[in-house]
Amino acid sequence: VNLQSLNTSMSEVRQEQERLTTNPAQNQPYDSTAVWEAITRLDNKVINNTVRLSGLVEDHEQVTENITDLQNGWKQLDVKIVLTERKSQVQFMETGLEVEAAKVAVLDRINELNGNISALQSTMQDMESDVDHLFEMFHNNTNSASGDCDCIALRASVTHLKYTVASVKEIAQENKLARERESQERLDNQDSGAWIPSVEDLKLGLLNVQKSLAFEQEKSRMLQHNVTQLQVSLLGSQQDIETFQENDRAKVEKIQHLQSTFDILLQDAVRHSEILEILLGEEVLEFMALPTETKRSFSIPELSERIRDIQEQINRYSHSLASMLNSANPQMTAADEPSVRIKRKRGDERFDLSEELLEYSDNGFLTLEKMVKELGVHIKRLEEHRCPSCCNCTKTAASGGVEMKLQSEVDTLRKDFETHVQVFNSIFSNTEGLIGSDVSVDLNKLSALMKRKDAKQQNRKQKRGDNRAVQTGGRANYRNKRDASLESA
């Protein structure tokens, strides 16, 4: 009701504001008293609404506190219910255990009573059989015609039978009294109001026991399942371990095989290196053992540079000889014949040098160094023996013969270098085949090759000695002829 009145007052205020905004011209002629009355009414309504709202707020706070108290009480009730449930579960479990124990005790007692009853029945059967046997014996004794009657034994047996019957009666009476006492005790317990579970309680206890038993059985099944899974995983792990061990053994065998193969290859490499050392000779191995700087000095670019320097020196000498020739006398025509002879000698010398180069091809780069030294010596000799009278001869010999000689030397060196490169490639290109081959070295063939090589080296040494002797003789003749030509000039 308060909210509805508040809403109506608010709607009236809004309508009044709208009316004032829409009709400002009409509001002007109104009397100020009416306006103040309206304002006072509005103030009163606002005050009333404020009072009502304060009451509603207080009610709301009180309701909120009540709700909070209810929630706290609900939580406490939940806690109490949980505790009660736990206690009831514990009590049910204890009750079930007590019922189970009582049941076991009752069953044991019943089994014991059954055993006693069966023992009594067997005793009664024995007594009946004994009585029947005695009756038959007595009947036989009475009906027998003989006068021999063992009355003393019969009396003793009857007395023993009486004693036995009396003892059996006493035992039966004791059992009867015991059963009566037990039944009386039960009745007394029922009358005194002692704890005897009713049928419903027993049913509930049995249900709880069954549930707990089912839970334990399920738990045991889960444990059994987990154990089987662990066993399966253990078997799988053992199989994996065996597989890894087999792989490890296979790898060890493979490593041993590779080690043996590597040892064999190492032995073959050592043997092949020894064979290469024997086959290639000491010259190539010595050259390979030289330092890198020394090897570079025998390279083609270095040799080309040296030859280029020598060529420049020869060109300078030729220019100087040409200048000397221009300033010489016109009597140089007489020296043409010696110059021709000199050219022939130079041609013979070039031929000898080419043969010497062919024979020195085995020595390789060392021969090239010797040739360069000989060229230097020859140039020095030309500088020492030049004269104005033989300028034309020296010019032609220096410009023609020396250039051809140098060109032939360069060609020969290039061929020797290519030959050596081919030899090295042919030797070291088949290293994988040598390593992979299982063929052993034939020592007889190796010794035959060594003998052939020694014979070839001896023949070459002899040829070199002969050629050097011929060259020295030719050079001496050439020098004599040149001196003679110079003297005649």
Secondary structure per residue as TSV (DSSP state, phi and psi in degrees):
chain	resnum	aa	ss	phi	psi
A	1	V	-	360.0	-43.3
A	2	N	H	-63.0	-39.8
A	3	L	H	-66.5	-39.6
A	4	Q	H	-64.5	-43.2
A	5	S	H	-63.7	-39.0
A	6	L	H	-63.0	-41.7
A	7	N	H	-64.1	-42.2
A	8	T	H	-63.9	-40.9
A	9	S	H	-64.5	-40.6
A	10	M	H	-64.9	-39.2
A	11	S	H	-66.0	-38.7
A	12	E	H	-63.5	-41.7
A	13	V	H	-61.8	-43.2
A	14	R	H	-63.0	-43.5
A	15	Q	H	-61.8	-39.6
A	16	E	H	-64.6	-40.7
A	17	Q	H	-64.9	-41.4
A	18	E	H	-64.3	-40.4
A	19	R	H	-64.5	-38.9
A	20	L	H	-67.5	-37.3
A	21	T	H	-73.3	-35.0
A	22	T	H	-77.5	-34.3
A	23	N	-	-122.9	68.3
A	24	P	H	-70.7	-30.1
A	25	A	H	-71.0	-32.4
A	26	Q	H	-75.6	-26.9
A	27	N	H	-74.7	-20.9
A	28	Q	T	-65.1	-43.3
A	29	P	T	-72.8	-9.3
A	30	Y	S	-64.1	157.5
A	31	D	-	-79.5	146.3
A	32	S	H	-67.9	-26.7
A	33	T	H	-64.2	-40.9
A	34	A	H	-63.2	-36.8
A	35	V	H	-66.6	-43.6
A	36	W	H	-67.6	-34.6
A	37	E	H	-63.9	-41.4
A	38	A	H	-63.6	-38.4
A	39	I	H	-66.8	-41.5
A	40	T	H	-64.4	-41.1
A	41	R	H	-60.1	-43.0
A	42	L	H	-63.6	-39.3
A	43	D	H	-63.7	-41.6
A	44	N	H	-62.5	-42.1
A	45	K	H	-63.5	-40.5
A	46	V	H	-63.6	-41.3
A	47	I	H	-63.8	-44.9
A	48	N	H	-61.0	-44.2
A	49	N	H	-63.9	-35.6
A	50	T	H	-64.7	-42.7
A	51	V	H	-61.8	-44.8
A	52	R	H	-62.8	-41.5
A	53	L	H	-63.5	-39.7
A	54	S	H	-61.8	-39.5
A	55	G	H	-64.7	-41.6
A	56	L	H	-63.5	-39.4
A	57	V	H	-63.5	-42.2
A	58	E	H	-62.7	-42.4
A	59	D	H	-61.5	-40.4
A	60	H	H	-64.4	-41.2
A	61	E	H	-63.8	-41.6
A	62	Q	H	-63.8	-42.7
A	63	V	H	-62.7	-39.4
A	64	T	H	-62.6	-42.9
A	65	E	H	-62.8	-41.2
A	66	N	H	-62.5	-41.7
A	67	I	H	-63.2	-40.9
A	68	T	H	-62.4	-43.1
A	69	D	H	-62.4	-41.0
A	70	L	H	-63.0	-41.2
A	71	Q	H	-63.8	-42.8
A	72	N	H	-62.7	-43.2
A	73	G	H	-62.5	-37.8
A	74	W	H	-63.3	-42.5
A	75	K	H	-63.2	-43.5
A	76	Q	H	-62.5	-39.6
A	77	L	H	-63.3	-39.6
A	78	D	H	-60.7	-43.8
A	79	V	H	-63.0	-43.7
A	80	K	H	-64.1	-38.6
A	81	I	H	-63.2	-42.1
A	82	V	H	-62.9	-44.3
A	83	L	H	-64.0	-42.2
A	84	T	H	-62.5	-39.4
A	85	E	H	-63.1	-43.6
A	86	R	H	-63.5	-44.0
A	87	K	H	-62.9	-41.9
A	88	S	H	-63.8	-39.6
A	89	Q	H	-62.3	-43.7
A	90	V	H	-62.7	-43.6
A	91	Q	H	-63.7	-41.4
A	92	F	H	-62.2	-41.0
A	93	M	H	-65.2	-44.5
A	94	E	H	-62.9	-42.3
A	95	T	H	-61.5	-42.2
A	96	G	H	-62.4	-41.7
A	97	L	H	-65.0	-41.7
A	98	E	H	-64.8	-41.7
A	99	V	H	-62.6	-41.9
A	100	E	H	-63.5	-41.5
A	101	A	H	-64.6	-43.0
A	102	A	H	-63.0	-39.7
A	103	K	H	-62.7	-43.2
A	104	V	H	-63.3	-42.0
A	105	A	H	-63.8	-42.9
A	106	V	H	-63.3	-42.7
A	107	L	H	-64.1	-38.5
A	108	D	H	-64.2	-42.1
A	109	R	H	-65.4	-40.9
A	110	I	H	-63.3	-41.8
A	111	N	H	-62.9	-38.8
A	112	E	H	-64.4	-43.8
A	113	L	H	-64.1	-38.6
A	114	N	H	-62.8	-38.8
A	115	G	H	-64.2	-41.9
A	116	N	H	-63.4	-42.0
A	117	I	H	-64.2	-42.2
A	118	S	H	-64.7	-37.4
A	119	A	H	-64.5	-41.9
A	120	L	H	-63.3	-40.4
A	121	Q	H	-63.1	-42.7
A	122	S	H	-65.1	-37.5
A	123	T	H	-65.1	-42.3
A	124	M	H	-63.3	-40.1
A	125	Q	H	-63.8	-40.5
A	126	D	H	-62.9	-40.9
A	127	M	H	-63.7	-43.5
A	128	E	H	-62.4	-41.6
A	129	S	H	-65.8	-39.0
A	130	D	H	-64.6	-42.4
A	131	V	H	-63.2	-42.9
A	132	D	H	-61.9	-42.3
A	133	H	H	-64.3	-41.5
A	134	L	H	-64.8	-40.3
A	135	F	H	-64.1	-41.0
A	136	E	H	-64.0	-43.6
A	137	M	H	-62.5	-43.3
A	138	F	H	-63.5	-40.8
A	139	H	H	-65.6	-39.4
A	140	N	H	-66.7	-38.7
A	141	N	H	-67.0	-39.3
A	142	T	H	-71.3	-34.3
A	143	N	H	-85.1	-12.6
A	144	S	-	-75.2	147.4
A	145	A	S	-80.0	-18.5
A	146	S	S	-73.8	154.0
A	147	G	-	-95.2	4.9
A	148	D	-	-82.8	105.8
A	149	C	-	-124.9	116.8
A	150	D	-	-86.0	80.0
A	151	C	H	-70.9	-32.8
A	152	I	H	-64.7	-46.2
A	153	A	H	-65.9	-36.9
A	154	L	H	-66.2	-41.2
A	155	R	H	-64.2	-41.4
A	156	A	H	-63.1	-41.8
A	157	S	H	-68.1	-36.8
A	158	V	H	-66.7	-41.5
A	159	T	H	-62.0	-44.1
A	160	H	H	-63.2	-37.8
A	161	L	H	-65.2	-38.6
A	162	K	H	-63.1	-46.4
A	163	Y	H	-59.1	-42.0
A	164	T	H	-64.6	-43.3
A	165	V	H	-64.3	-38.4
A	166	A	H	-65.2	-42.7
A	167	S	H	-65.7	-38.7
A	168	V	H	-65.3	-40.6
A	169	K	H	-62.3	-41.9
A	170	E	H	-61.4	-44.2
A	171	I	H	-62.9	-42.5
A	172	A	H	-64.4	-38.7
A	173	Q	H	-66.0	-41.1
A	174	E	H	-62.4	-43.5
A	175	N	H	-63.3	-39.9
A	176	K	H	-64.3	-43.6
A	177	L	H	-63.2	-39.5
A	178	A	H	-63.8	-42.6
A	179	R	H	-66.7	-38.3
A	180	E	H	-64.6	-40.9
A	181	R	H	-62.1	-42.5
A	182	E	H	-63.7	-43.2
A	183	S	H	-65.6	-35.9
A	184	Q	H	-67.4	-41.4
A	185	E	H	-61.1	-40.3
A	186	R	H	-63.1	-43.8
A	187	L	H	-63.7	-39.2
A	188	D	H	-63.2	-41.5
A	189	N	H	-63.7	-39.0
A	190	Q	H	-66.5	-40.4
A	191	D	H	-68.5	-37.7
A	192	S	H	-76.9	-5.9
A	193	G	T	77.0	26.2
A	194	A	-	-68.3	170.1
A	195	W	-	-72.7	109.6
A	196	I	-	-131.1	115.9
A	197	P	-	-66.5	137.3
A	198	S	-	-73.0	177.4
A	199	V	H	-67.7	-39.1
A	200	E	H	-66.7	-42.8
A	201	D	H	-62.3	-41.1
A	202	L	H	-63.2	-39.4
A	203	K	H	-63.0	-45.0
A	204	L	H	-62.5	-42.6
A	205	G	H	-62.1	-42.0
A	206	L	H	-64.9	-38.3
A	207	L	H	-62.8	-43.2
A	208	N	H	-63.3	-40.6
A	209	V	H	-63.1	-42.0
A	210	Q	H	-62.8	-41.9
A	211	K	H	-62.8	-46.2
A	212	S	H	-62.7	-38.6
A	213	L	H	-64.2	-42.3
A	214	A	H	-63.7	-39.9
A	215	F	H	-63.3	-44.3
A	216	E	H	-63.8	-39.5
A	217	Q	H	-63.6	-42.8
A	218	E	H	-62.4	-40.8
A	219	K	H	-63.1	-42.7
A	220	S	H	-64.6	-38.1
A	221	R	H	-63.9	-41.8
A	222	M	H	-62.2	-42.1
A	223	L	H	-62.3	-41.3
A	224	Q	H	-63.0	-41.3
A	225	H	H	-63.1	-43.0
A	226	N	H	-63.4	-39.2
A	227	V	H	-63.5	-42.2
A	228	T	H	-63.2	-41.5
A	229	Q	H	-62.7	-41.3
A	230	L	H	-63.7	-39.2
A	231	Q	H	-63.4	-42.5
A	232	V	H	-62.3	-45.0
A	233	S	H	-64.0	-36.0
A	234	L	H	-64.3	-42.8
A	235	L	H	-62.6	-42.3
A	236	G	H	-61.9	-41.4
A	237	S	H	-64.5	-40.7
A	238	Q	H	-62.6	-41.4
A	239	Q	H	-63.4	-41.8
A	240	D	H	-62.7	-41.2
A	241	I	H	-63.4	-42.5
A	242	E	H	-62.3	-41.0
A	243	T	H	-61.9	-43.9
A	244	F	H	-63.4	-39.6
A	245	Q	H	-64.0	-41.6
A	246	E	H	-62.9	-43.0
A	247	N	H	-62.5	-39.2
A	248	D	H	-63.8	-43.8
A	249	R	H	-62.7	-41.1
A	250	A	H	-62.8	-40.4
A	251	K	H	-66.6	-39.1
A	252	V	H	-62.9	-43.8
A	253	E	H	-62.1	-40.8
A	254	K	H	-64.0	-41.4
A	255	I	H	-63.9	-41.9
A	256	Q	H	-63.0	-41.2
A	257	H	H	-62.7	-43.4
A	258	L	H	-65.4	-36.3
A	259	Q	H	-64.0	-44.6
A	260	S	H	-63.4	-41.2
A	261	T	H	-62.9	-41.3
A	262	F	H	-64.5	-40.3
A	263	D	H	-61.7	-42.5
A	264	I	H	-63.5	-43.5
A	265	L	H	-64.0	-37.6
A	266	L	H	-64.4	-42.5
A	267	Q	H	-62.5	-42.6
A	268	D	H	-63.2	-40.0
A	269	A	H	-64.0	-41.9
A	270	V	H	-63.0	-43.5
A	271	R	H	-64.5	-40.9
A	272	H	H	-67.2	-37.2
A	273	S	H	-63.8	-39.8
A	274	E	H	-63.3	-41.2
A	275	I	H	-64.8	-43.0
A	276	L	H	-63.2	-38.3
A	277	E	H	-62.3	-38.0
A	278	I	H	-73.1	-41.9
A	279	L	H	-73.3	-43.7
A	280	L	H	-75.0	-29.1
A	281	G	H	92.4	173.5
A	282	E	H	-77.5	-24.5
A	283	E	H	-66.1	-48.8
A	284	V	H	-66.2	-41.5
A	285	L	H	-66.8	-37.9
A	286	E	H	-64.1	-40.4
A	287	F	H	-64.8	-39.2
A	288	M	H	-67.8	-28.8
A	289	A	H	-81.0	-10.0
A	290	L	S	-66.0	155.0
A	291	P	-	-66.8	166.7
A	292	T	H	-65.7	-38.5
A	293	E	H	-64.9	-39.1
A	294	T	H	-66.9	-39.0
A	295	K	H	-64.4	-37.9
A	296	R	H	-65.0	-31.4
A	297	S	H	-65.0	-23.0
A	298	F	T	-98.4	10.5
A	299	S	S	-74.1	163.1
A	300	I	H	-62.7	-44.1
A	301	P	H	-60.6	-41.3
A	302	E	H	-63.7	-44.5
A	303	L	H	-64.6	-38.8
A	304	S	H	-63.1	-38.3
A	305	E	H	-64.3	-42.1
A	306	R	H	-62.3	-44.8
A	307	I	H	-63.1	-38.2
A	308	R	H	-63.9	-40.1
A	309	D	H	-63.5	-42.7
A	310	I	H	-63.9	-39.1
A	311	Q	H	-63.1	-40.0
A	312	E	H	-64.3	-40.8
A	313	Q	H	-61.4	-41.3
A	314	I	H	-64.2	-40.6
A	315	N	H	-62.7	-41.3
A	316	R	H	-62.6	-41.6
A	317	Y	H	-64.0	-38.0
A	318	S	H	-66.0	-39.0
A	319	H	H	-64.3	-42.2
A	320	S	H	-64.5	-39.7
A	321	L	H	-66.3	-36.2
A	322	A	H	-65.1	-40.6
A	323	S	H	-64.5	-39.1
A	324	M	H	-66.8	-34.5
A	325	L	H	-66.1	-37.9
A	326	N	H	-64.8	-31.6
A	327	S	T	-90.5	1.8
A	328	A	S	-82.3	172.1
A	329	N	-	-79.7	158.4
A	330	P	G	-75.4	10.0
A	331	Q	G	-88.6	19.8
A	332	M	G	-81.0	-7.2
A	333	T	G	-68.6	-23.6
A	334	A	G	-70.9	-18.6
A	335	A	G	-91.0	9.4
A	336	D	H	-69.1	-40.6
A	337	E	H	-63.7	-45.7
A	338	P	H	-62.3	-34.1
A	339	S	H	-64.8	-37.1
A	340	V	H	-63.5	-42.0
A	341	R	H	-63.6	-37.6
A	342	I	H	-64.7	-40.3
A	343	K	H	-61.3	-41.4
A	344	R	H	-62.9	-43.7
A	345	K	H	-62.5	-40.5
A	346	R	H	-63.9	-36.8
A	347	G	H	-64.4	-42.9
A	348	D	H	-61.9	-40.8
A	349	E	H	-64.6	-39.2
A	350	R	H	-63.9	-39.6
A	351	F	H	-62.7	-42.1
A	352	D	H	-64.8	-39.6
A	353	L	H	-66.2	-37.7
A	354	S	H	-64.8	-40.9
A	355	E	H	-63.3	-39.4
A	356	E	H	-64.2	-36.9
A	357	L	H	-64.3	-40.2
A	358	L	H	-62.9	-36.8
A	359	E	H	-78.4	-27.6
A	360	Y	G	-85.3	2.9
A	361	S	G	-63.2	-23.9
A	362	D	G	-71.8	-28.6
A	363	N	T	-80.3	-14.5
A	364	G	T	68.7	-124.6
A	365	F	H	-70.6	-29.4
A	366	L	H	-64.4	-38.0
A	367	T	H	-63.4	-39.0
A	368	L	H	-61.7	-40.4
A	369	E	H	-63.7	-40.6
A	370	K	H	-62.6	-40.4
A	371	M	H	-62.7	-42.6
A	372	V	H	-62.5	-40.7
A	373	K	H	-63.4	-42.4
A	374	E	H	-62.9	-38.9
A	375	L	H	-62.9	-41.6
A	376	G	H	-61.8	-42.7
A	377	V	H	-62.8	-40.6
A	378	H	H	-64.2	-39.6
A	379	I	H	-65.7	-40.4
A	380	K	H	-61.9	-39.8
A	381	R	H	-63.2	-40.2
A	382	L	H	-62.6	-38.6
A	383	E	H	-66.0	-36.6
A	384	E	H	-70.6	-39.5
A	385	H	H	-99.0	12.5
A	386	R	-	-76.2	150.4
A	387	C	-	-151.8	161.8
A	388	P	G	-66.6	-26.8
A	389	S	G	-74.7	-21.8
A	390	C	G	-117.0	31.9
A	391	C	H	-66.2	-41.5
A	392	N	H	-64.8	-40.9
A	393	C	H	-64.5	-46.0
A	394	T	H	-65.0	-38.6
A	395	K	H	-63.0	-49.6
A	396	T	H	-65.3	-40.9
A	397	A	I	-67.0	-43.2
A	398	A	I	-69.5	-42.6
A	399	S	I	-77.5	-30.2
A	400	G	I	-94.8	-59.6
A	401	G	I	-67.5	-41.9
A	402	V	H	-68.0	-40.1
A	403	E	H	-63.6	-44.7
A	404	M	H	-63.5	-37.9
A	405	K	H	-63.9	-45.7
A	406	L	H	-63.8	-40.6
A	407	Q	H	-63.0	-42.7
A	408	S	H	-64.7	-37.4
A	409	E	H	-64.5	-41.9
A	410	V	H	-63.6	-43.7
A	411	D	H	-62.0	-43.0
A	412	T	H	-63.8	-43.2
A	413	L	H	-62.8	-39.4
A	414	R	H	-63.5	-43.5
A	415	K	H	-63.2	-42.5
A	416	D	H	-62.6	-41.5
A	417	F	H	-63.7	-44.9
A	418	E	H	-61.8	-38.9
A	419	T	H	-62.5	-45.5
A	420	H	H	-63.6	-39.7
A	421	V	H	-62.8	-43.0
A	422	Q	H	-62.8	-39.3
A	423	V	H	-63.7	-47.0
A	424	F	H	-62.5	-41.9
A	425	N	H	-64.3	-41.3
A	426	S	H	-67.3	-28.3
A	427	I	H	-80.2	-48.9
A	428	F	H	-92.9	-2.1
A	429	S	T	-80.9	-18.9
A	430	N	T	-107.6	32.8
A	431	T	H	-67.6	-37.5
A	432	E	H	-65.3	-39.3
A	433	G	H	-65.1	-38.8
A	434	L	H	-65.7	-39.1
A	435	I	H	-68.1	-42.5
A	436	G	H	-76.8	-15.4
A	437	S	-	-79.2	144.5
A	438	D	-	-101.1	9.7
A	439	V	-	-77.3	131.9
A	440	S	-	-87.4	162.8
A	441	V	-	-80.2	131.7
A	442	D	-	-87.6	111.7
A	443	L	H	-67.7	-30.3
A	444	N	H	-65.5	-45.1
A	445	K	H	-63.2	-40.2
A	446	L	H	-63.6	-42.4
A	447	S	H	-65.4	-36.8
A	448	A	H	-64.9	-42.3
A	449	L	H	-62.2	-40.6
A	450	M	H	-64.4	-39.4
A	451	K	H	-65.1	-41.8
A	452	R	H	-62.6	-42.7
A	453	K	H	-64.8	-41.4
A	454	D	H	-61.9	-40.4
A	455	A	H	-64.5	-42.4
A	456	K	H	-63.0	-41.5
A	457	Q	H	-64.1	-40.3
A	458	Q	H	-64.0	-42.2
A	459	N	H	-62.5	-42.2
A	460	R	H	-64.2	-40.6
A	461	K	H	-61.7	-41.7
A	462	Q	H	-62.9	-44.0
A	463	K	H	-63.4	-39.6
A	464	R	H	-63.9	-42.1
A	465	G	H	-61.2	-43.8
A	466	D	H	-63.6	-45.1
A	467	N	H	-64.1	-39.3
A	468	R	H	-65.7	-38.6
A	469	A	H	-63.3	-43.1
A	470	V	H	-64.2	-42.1
A	471	Q	H	-65.9	-42.2
A	472	T	H	-62.9	-39.3
A	473	G	H	-65.1	-43.0
A	474	G	H	-64.7	-40.1
A	475	R	H	-66.8	-38.7
A	476	A	H	-63.2	-44.1
A	477	N	H	-62.3	-40.6
A	478	Y	H	-63.6	-42.2
A	479	R	H	-64.1	-41.7
A	480	N	H	-62.0	-44.4
A	481	K	H	-64.3	-39.3
A	482	R	H	-66.2	-40.5
A	483	D	H	-63.7	-38.5
A	484	A	H	-65.7	-40.6
A	485	S	H	-66.4	-36.9
A	486	L	H	-67.0	-40.2
A	487	E	H	-65.0	-42.4
A	488	S	H	-65.4	-32.2
A	489	A	-	-70.6	360.0
